[in-house]
């Protein structure tokens, strides 16, 4: 019984620790969005129209 209880405590603390993601800083999100806009404007394929064939 003691081993089962110890395993349950260790396992639950491990699961709780693994599910705490770190948030991305707002400045990094803004920089990424700006980079995405610049890449879209400078893309060689920006005027190419795609057609869904599926």
PyMOL commands that place a pseudoatom at each C-alpha (Angstrom):
pseudoatom trace, name=CA, resn=UNK, resi=1, chain=A, elem=C, hetatm=0, pos=[0.000, 0.000, 0.000]
pseudoatom trace, name=CA, resn=UNK, resi=2, chain=A, elem=C, hetatm=0, pos=[2.851, 2.353, 0.850]
pseudoatom trace, name=CA, resn=UNK, resi=3, chain=A, elem=C, hetatm=0, pos=[4.505, 1.814, -2.547]
pseudoatom trace, name=CA, resn=UNK, resi=4, chain=A, elem=C, hetatm=0, pos=[1.262, 2.503, -4.370]
pseudoatom trace, name=CA, resn=UNK, resi=5, chain=A, elem=C, hetatm=0, pos=[0.692, 5.707, -2.423]
pseudoatom trace, name=CA, resn=UNK, resi=6, chain=A, elem=C, hetatm=0, pos=[4.260, 6.870, -3.030]
pseudoatom trace, name=CA, resn=UNK, resi=7, chain=A, elem=C, hetatm=0, pos=[3.941, 6.126, -6.743]
pseudoatom trace, name=CA, resn=UNK, resi=8, chain=A, elem=C, hetatm=0, pos=[0.627, 7.999, -6.937]
pseudoatom trace, name=CA, resn=UNK, resi=9, chain=A, elem=C, hetatm=0, pos=[2.090, 11.080, -5.243]
pseudoatom trace, name=CA, resn=UNK, resi=10, chain=A, elem=C, hetatm=0, pos=[5.200, 11.130, -7.426]
pseudoatom trace, name=CA, resn=UNK, resi=11, chain=A, elem=C, hetatm=0, pos=[3.203, 10.503, -10.591]
pseudoatom trace, name=CA, resn=UNK, resi=12, chain=A, elem=C, hetatm=0, pos=[0.643, 13.218, -9.853]
pseudoatom trace, name=CA, resn=UNK, resi=13, chain=A, elem=C, hetatm=0, pos=[3.357, 15.775, -9.060]
pseudoatom trace, name=CA, resn=UNK, resi=14, chain=A, elem=C, hetatm=0, pos=[5.141, 14.870, -12.313]
pseudoatom trace, name=CA, resn=UNK, resi=15, chain=A, elem=C, hetatm=0, pos=[1.934, 15.334, -14.331]
pseudoatom trace, name=CA, resn=UNK, resi=16, chain=A, elem=C, hetatm=0, pos=[1.262, 18.678, -12.650]
pseudoatom trace, name=CA, resn=UNK, resi=17, chain=A, elem=C, hetatm=0, pos=[4.787, 19.879, -13.354]
pseudoatom trace, name=CA, resn=UNK, resi=18, chain=A, elem=C, hetatm=0, pos=[4.674, 18.898, -17.024]
pseudoatom trace, name=CA, resn=UNK, resi=19, chain=A, elem=C, hetatm=0, pos=[1.430, 20.719, -17.751]
pseudoatom trace, name=CA, resn=UNK, resi=20, chain=A, elem=C, hetatm=0, pos=[2.539, 24.221, -16.847]
pseudoatom trace, name=CA, resn=UNK, resi=21, chain=A, elem=C, hetatm=0, pos=[3.572, 25.802, -20.168]
pseudoatom trace, name=CA, resn=UNK, resi=22, chain=A, elem=C, hetatm=0, pos=[5.342, 29.110, -20.183]
pseudoatom trace, name=CA, resn=UNK, resi=23, chain=A, elem=C, hetatm=0, pos=[3.544, 31.919, -21.974]
pseudoatom trace, name=CA, resn=UNK, resi=24, chain=A, elem=C, hetatm=0, pos=[5.246, 33.654, -24.866]
pseudoatom trace, name=CA, resn=UNK, resi=25, chain=A, elem=C, hetatm=0, pos=[6.184, 37.238, -24.117]
pseudoatom trace, name=CA, resn=UNK, resi=26, chain=A, elem=C, hetatm=0, pos=[4.026, 39.856, -25.842]
pseudoatom trace, name=CA, resn=UNK, resi=27, chain=A, elem=C, hetatm=0, pos=[7.033, 41.491, -27.509]
pseudoatom trace, name=CA, resn=UNK, resi=28, chain=A, elem=C, hetatm=0, pos=[8.022, 38.158, -29.092]
pseudoatom trace, name=CA, resn=UNK, resi=29, chain=A, elem=C, hetatm=0, pos=[4.494, 37.675, -30.425]
pseudoatom trace, name=CA, resn=UNK, resi=30, chain=A, elem=C, hetatm=0, pos=[4.478, 41.183, -31.903]
pseudoatom trace, name=CA, resn=UNK, resi=31, chain=A, elem=C, hetatm=0, pos=[7.893, 40.659, -33.501]
pseudoatom trace, name=CA, resn=UNK, resi=32, chain=A, elem=C, hetatm=0, pos=[6.752, 37.359, -34.972]
pseudoatom trace, name=CA, resn=UNK, resi=33, chain=A, elem=C, hetatm=0, pos=[3.617, 38.919, -36.432]
pseudoatom trace, name=CA, resn=UNK, resi=34, chain=A, elem=C, hetatm=0, pos=[5.632, 41.761, -37.945]
pseudoatom trace, name=CA, resn=UNK, resi=35, chain=A, elem=C, hetatm=0, pos=[8.092, 39.283, -39.442]
pseudoatom trace, name=CA, resn=UNK, resi=36, chain=A, elem=C, hetatm=0, pos=[5.166, 37.306, -40.883]
pseudoatom trace, name=CA, resn=UNK, resi=37, chain=A, elem=C, hetatm=0, pos=[3.744, 40.456, -42.511]
pseudoatom trace, name=CA, resn=UNK, resi=38, chain=A, elem=C, hetatm=0, pos=[7.110, 41.376, -44.023]
pseudoatom trace, name=CA, resn=UNK, resi=39, chain=A, elem=C, hetatm=0, pos=[7.648, 37.868, -45.363]
pseudoatom trace, name=CA, resn=UNK, resi=40, chain=A, elem=C, hetatm=0, pos=[4.167, 37.862, -46.936]
pseudoatom trace, name=CA, resn=UNK, resi=41, chain=A, elem=C, hetatm=0, pos=[4.833, 41.202, -48.645]
pseudoatom trace, name=CA, resn=UNK, resi=42, chain=A, elem=C, hetatm=0, pos=[8.219, 40.081, -49.990]
pseudoatom trace, name=CA, resn=UNK, resi=43, chain=A, elem=C, hetatm=0, pos=[7.121, 36.613, -51.057]
pseudoatom trace, name=CA, resn=UNK, resi=44, chain=A, elem=C, hetatm=0, pos=[7.673, 35.498, -54.639]
pseudoatom trace, name=CA, resn=UNK, resi=45, chain=A, elem=C, hetatm=0, pos=[4.339, 33.676, -54.450]
pseudoatom trace, name=CA, resn=UNK, resi=46, chain=A, elem=C, hetatm=0, pos=[2.175, 36.467, -53.033]
pseudoatom trace, name=CA, resn=UNK, resi=47, chain=A, elem=C, hetatm=0, pos=[0.168, 36.840, -56.264]
pseudoatom trace, name=CA, resn=UNK, resi=48, chain=A, elem=C, hetatm=0, pos=[-0.153, 33.140, -56.950]
pseudoatom trace, name=CA, resn=UNK, resi=49, chain=A, elem=C, hetatm=0, pos=[-3.712, 31.861, -56.481]
pseudoatom trace, name=CA, resn=UNK, resi=50, chain=A, elem=C, hetatm=0, pos=[-3.967, 28.349, -55.071]
pseudoatom trace, name=CA, resn=UNK, resi=51, chain=A, elem=C, hetatm=0, pos=[-6.813, 25.991, -55.848]
pseudoatom trace, name=CA, resn=UNK, resi=52, chain=A, elem=C, hetatm=0, pos=[-7.970, 23.260, -53.496]
pseudoatom trace, name=CA, resn=UNK, resi=53, chain=A, elem=C, hetatm=0, pos=[-8.016, 19.984, -55.396]
pseudoatom trace, name=CA, resn=UNK, resi=54, chain=A, elem=C, hetatm=0, pos=[-8.958, 17.808, -52.453]
for i in range(1, 54): cmd.bond("trace and resi %d" % i, "trace and resi %d" % (i + 1))
show_as sticks, trace
zoom trace
